[in-house]
Amino acid sequence: MLKVIHRMGTKSLIAHLYDQKLSRIELYKEEFTDKENKWVSEDCEAKYDKMMEIREKIIDDGEILDETIIYAEVLGPDFSNEENDD
């Protein structure tokens, strides 16, 4: 079920990643903030903050960074942006 409506328009999220050279986590922020960089919901902001916290820990620990894994860990393995493309 759609919980939050993204604001990325009709262009696919993959196209946004490619065009803007954004990381998966940066794209999430683009997707759920408005033109003034305000979050569309507190839940979206909290999830972004959690992703960034995990990302920083991985970097600090000197581990290999894979933002797709972080994204799935925070949002759940079944989360798909295609659900929000309508």
N, C-alpha and C positions, 0 to 999 in steps of 0.2 A: 504494500500500500504506500502511496506517495505521502511522505511526511513533511517534506520541505521542497518547495519549487525552486529549482536553480534559475539563474538569470543569464545563461549562456546562449540563448537564442536557438535557432534551428541547426546551426553548424554542429557537427559531431564533436564530442569531447576529444577524440583522438586528433581531429583536425586542429583544434585549439592547441593541443600539446605540441604538435608538429610546427604549426605556424609561429607560436610564441616561444617555443623552446622552453616550456615550463616543466618543472618536475611534477610528479604526481601530486605532491602535497601543495605546491604552489597553485596548481590548477584547482584543487579543492577550494583554496582561499578565493581565487578568482570567481569560482562557481557560486559561492555562497556569501559574497560581500557585494555591497552596492557601489555606486560610483564614488561615494565618499569613504570607501573602505569600512563601512559599518556592516556588521554581520546580520544576516537575515534572521538568525535565532541564536539564543545563548547556547543551545545544544550544539549547533554547528561550530561555534567559536570554541567550546570546550573540547570538541573532537579534534579540531585543528591544533589547539594547545597541547593535547595529549600526543598527537603525531609529532609535533616539534620537540616535545620532551624526550620521546623515544629516539628521535633522530639525533638529538644532541648527545644522548647517552652512548649511542652506537659510535658516533664520531669520537667522543672522548675516550671510549674503550679501544679505539683503533681497529674496530671491526669493519667488515665490508658493508657498505650502505646499500640497501635495496628498499627504496621508498614504496614499492608495490607491496612488499611484505608488511611494512609499517601501516600502510593504508588499510590492508585487509585485517590486520590485527585490531585496529581501532574501530573500523566500521563494520567488521564482520566479514566472513568469507563469502557470504551470499550477497553483499552489497554490490550493486551494479549501477553505474550512472545511467545506463540505458533505461532503467526504471524511471528516472527523473526527466527523460528527454521529451516526454509528452507535454 
